[in-house]
Amino acid sequence: MSLEHTFDYRLFVGYRGKVGLQEEARRLRATGMTMPDIAEKLGVSRSSVSLWTRDVAVPGPRRRRVSSGRPNRLHDAKLAEIERLRAEGLARIGQLSEREFLVAGAALYAGEGGKNGAEVHFTNADPRMILFFCTWLRRFFPLDESRLRLRLYLHEGLDLDAAERYWSDLTGIPRRQFHCAYRAEPDPTRRKNKYEFGCPAVRYGSTSLHREVMGLVGALLSSDAIPG
């Protein structure tokens, strides 16, 4: 397919839609298109484009090196391998069936979800993980949307308003249902743009729902579920 093909972001909806937007943003960024132009083309915020494409290599003039240039070739080979394996991964996984989506969500919760207490609780800084979890939770369990909560962990000096707008737009949880954010001391060892929007914790207070989710986790981790 040509790099100049037309992309209509309105055709993408739900979780797969967000993933589709992210993939298209990454593809366009890899061609050298600027982040403001990508944001305008896809109808999303520049901050979203920045987050989605932060690890994409952008073509441009190279700085001269005193060495033979071999490090550049190695770097280019590494990036090419990463992109090839990403494409292969997408081809191998493909579109999840309902059952596969249920199992994948249970596996995600087994690794990252809260195991104790009277609430379903999922924390992760990766927006793709948060979006996957929220979509999974809504797909397979009857929720009272007014009981969904989100608490943000964000370093001091970062834009709290922008971060809350970002996570509200991504999760569909209104900002009025956000708990007061936890503002941490700046960490000089981290890049300022690595966690620009912080780390959210999505919560749903329900003992019965937590038990139901943990039932799926228990079934997934049982010996009966593991192929012989």
C-alpha positions as CSV (number, residue, x, y, z in Angstrom):
1,M,0.0,0.0,0.0
2,S,1.3,3.5,-0.9
3,L,2.5,5.8,1.9
4,E,0.2,8.4,0.5
5,H,-3.0,6.3,0.9
6,T,-6.0,8.1,2.3
7,F,-6.8,7.4,6.0
8,D,-10.3,8.1,7.4
9,Y,-10.0,8.0,11.2
10,R,-13.8,8.0,11.5
11,L,-13.9,4.4,10.4
12,F,-12.1,3.3,13.5
13,V,-14.1,2.8,16.8
14,G,-13.5,1.4,20.2
15,Y,-10.3,-0.2,21.3
16,R,-9.3,-1.3,17.8
17,G,-9.9,2.3,16.7
18,K,-7.5,3.7,19.2
19,V,-4.9,1.1,18.1
20,G,-5.6,2.0,14.5
21,L,-5.0,5.6,15.2
22,Q,-1.8,4.9,17.0
23,E,-0.5,2.7,14.2
24,E,-1.3,5.3,11.6
25,A,0.4,8.0,13.7
26,R,3.5,5.9,13.9
27,R,3.5,5.2,10.2
28,L,3.1,8.9,9.3
29,R,5.8,9.9,11.8
30,A,8.2,7.4,10.3
31,T,7.8,9.1,6.9
32,G,8.9,12.4,8.5
33,M,5.6,14.1,8.9
34,T,5.5,16.6,11.8
35,M,3.5,15.9,14.9
36,P,1.2,18.9,14.4
37,D,0.4,17.7,10.9
38,I,-0.3,14.2,12.1
39,A,-2.6,15.5,14.8
40,E,-4.5,17.6,12.3
41,K,-4.8,14.8,9.8
42,L,-6.0,12.2,12.4
43,G,-8.2,14.6,14.4
44,V,-6.4,13.9,17.7
45,S,-4.4,16.1,20.1
46,R,-0.7,16.7,19.5
47,S,0.1,15.3,23.0
48,S,-1.4,12.0,21.9
49,V,0.7,11.9,18.8
50,S,3.8,12.7,20.9
51,L,3.1,9.9,23.3
52,W,2.3,7.3,20.5
53,T,5.3,8.1,18.4
54,R,8.0,8.9,21.0
55,D,10.1,5.9,20.0
56,V,9.7,6.2,16.2
57,A,12.9,7.0,14.2
58,V,12.3,10.0,12.1
59,P,14.3,10.4,8.8
60,G,16.5,13.4,8.5
61,P,20.0,14.6,7.9
62,R,22.6,12.7,9.9
63,R,25.3,14.3,11.9
64,R,28.8,13.6,10.7
65,R,30.7,11.1,12.8
66,V,34.5,10.8,13.1
67,S,34.1,7.0,13.0
68,S,33.4,4.9,9.9
69,G,29.7,5.2,10.4
70,R,29.2,1.6,11.5
71,P,27.2,2.6,14.6
72,N,24.6,4.2,12.3
73,R,24.3,1.0,10.3
74,L,23.8,-1.0,13.5
75,H,21.2,1.4,14.8
76,D,19.3,1.3,11.5
77,A,19.4,-2.5,11.5
78,K,18.1,-2.6,15.0
79,L,15.2,-0.3,14.1
80,A,14.4,-2.3,11.0
81,E,14.3,-5.5,13.0
82,I,12.0,-3.9,15.6
83,E,9.6,-2.8,13.0
84,R,9.7,-6.1,11.2
85,L,9.0,-8.0,14.4
86,R,6.1,-5.6,15.2
87,A,4.6,-6.3,11.8
88,E,5.0,-10.0,12.3
89,G,3.5,-9.8,15.7
90,L,0.4,-8.0,14.4
91,A,0.1,-10.6,11.7
92,R,0.3,-13.5,14.2
93,I,-2.1,-12.0,16.7
94,G,-4.6,-10.5,14.2
95,Q,-8.2,-9.6,15.4
96,L,-9.0,-11.2,18.7
97,S,-12.2,-13.3,19.0
98,E,-14.5,-12.6,21.9
99,R,-13.1,-15.6,23.8
100,E,-9.5,-14.6,23.1
101,F,-10.2,-11.1,24.2
102,L,-11.7,-12.4,27.5
103,V,-8.6,-14.6,28.1
104,A,-6.2,-11.8,27.2
105,G,-7.9,-9.5,29.6
106,A,-7.7,-12.1,32.4
107,A,-4.0,-12.5,31.7
108,L,-3.4,-8.8,31.8
109,Y,-5.2,-8.5,35.1
110,A,-3.3,-11.5,36.5
111,G,-0.1,-9.6,35.8
112,E,-1.0,-6.0,36.6
113,G,-4.3,-6.0,38.5
114,G,-5.1,-5.7,42.2
115,K,-5.5,-9.1,43.8
116,N,-6.8,-8.1,47.2
117,G,-9.6,-5.9,48.6
118,A,-13.1,-5.0,47.5
119,E,-12.4,-3.4,44.2
120,V,-11.1,-4.1,40.7
121,H,-7.9,-2.1,40.5
122,F,-5.6,-1.7,37.5
123,T,-2.5,0.5,37.3
124,N,-0.2,1.1,34.3
125,A,1.6,4.0,32.6
126,D,1.1,2.6,29.1
127,P,-2.0,4.1,27.6
128,R,-2.5,1.0,25.4
129,M,-2.7,-1.2,28.5
130,I,-5.2,1.1,30.2
131,L,-7.3,1.3,27.1
132,F,-7.2,-2.5,26.6
133,F,-8.3,-3.0,30.3
134,C,-11.1,-0.5,30.2
135,T,-12.5,-1.9,27.0
136,W,-12.2,-5.4,28.3
137,L,-14.0,-4.5,31.6
138,R,-16.8,-2.8,29.8
139,R,-17.2,-5.6,27.2
140,F,-17.5,-8.5,29.6
141,F,-19.0,-7.1,32.8
142,P,-22.2,-5.0,33.5
143,L,-20.8,-1.8,35.0
144,D,-22.3,1.2,36.6
145,E,-20.2,3.9,34.8
146,S,-20.8,6.3,37.7
147,R,-18.7,4.0,39.9
148,L,-15.6,4.0,37.8
149,R,-12.8,6.0,39.4
150,L,-9.3,7.1,38.3
151,R,-6.4,8.3,40.4
152,L,-3.4,9.8,38.7
153,Y,0.2,9.6,39.9
154,L,2.1,12.5,38.3
155,H,5.4,14.2,39.1
156,E,5.4,17.8,40.2
157,G,6.2,20.2,37.4
158,L,4.1,18.2,34.8
159,D,0.8,19.6,33.5
160,L,-2.0,18.0,35.7
161,D,-4.8,19.6,33.6
162,A,-3.4,18.2,30.4
163,A,-2.8,14.8,32.0
164,E,-6.4,14.5,33.3
165,R,-7.8,15.6,30.0
166,Y,-5.7,13.0,28.2
167,W,-6.7,10.1,30.5
168,S,-10.4,11.1,30.6
169,D,-10.5,11.1,26.8
170,L,-8.7,7.8,26.6
171,T,-10.7,5.9,29.2
172,G,-14.1,7.6,28.9
173,I,-14.1,8.3,32.6
174,P,-15.3,11.9,33.3
175,R,-12.9,14.1,35.2
176,R,-15.5,14.6,38.0
177,Q,-14.9,10.9,38.8
178,F,-11.1,11.4,39.2
179,H,-9.7,11.2,42.7
180,C,-7.2,13.9,43.8
181,A,-4.0,13.3,42.0
182,Y,-0.9,12.1,43.8
183,R,1.9,14.6,43.0
184,A,5.4,13.0,43.4
185,E,8.7,14.8,43.7
186,P,10.4,15.1,40.3
187,D,12.7,12.2,39.4
188,P,15.9,13.6,37.9
189,T,16.8,10.1,36.6
190,R,13.8,10.0,34.2
191,R,13.4,11.8,30.9
192,K,10.8,14.6,31.4
193,N,8.7,13.3,28.4
194,K,8.8,9.6,29.3
195,Y,5.7,9.8,31.6
196,E,4.3,13.1,30.4
197,F,0.8,12.2,31.5
198,G,1.7,10.2,34.6
199,C,0.5,6.8,35.7
200,P,-3.2,6.2,36.2
201,A,-5.0,3.7,38.5
202,V,-8.5,2.7,37.3
203,R,-10.7,1.5,40.1
204,Y,-14.2,0.0,40.3
205,G,-15.5,-0.6,43.8
206,S,-17.3,-4.0,43.8
207,T,-16.5,-7.1,45.9
208,S,-18.6,-9.3,43.6
209,L,-17.0,-8.0,40.5
210,H,-13.5,-8.4,42.0
211,R,-14.3,-12.0,42.9
212,E,-15.6,-12.7,39.3
213,V,-12.4,-11.3,37.8
214,M,-10.2,-13.3,40.1
215,G,-12.2,-16.4,39.2
216,L,-11.1,-15.9,35.6
217,V,-7.6,-15.3,36.7
218,G,-7.6,-18.5,38.8
219,A,-9.0,-20.5,35.9
220,L,-6.3,-19.1,33.6
221,L,-3.5,-20.0,36.0
222,S,-4.8,-23.4,36.8
223,S,-3.0,-26.5,35.4
224,D,-6.1,-27.4,33.4
225,A,-5.7,-24.3,31.3
226,I,-2.1,-25.0,30.3
227,P,-1.6,-27.0,27.0
228,G,-0.1,-30.4,27.6
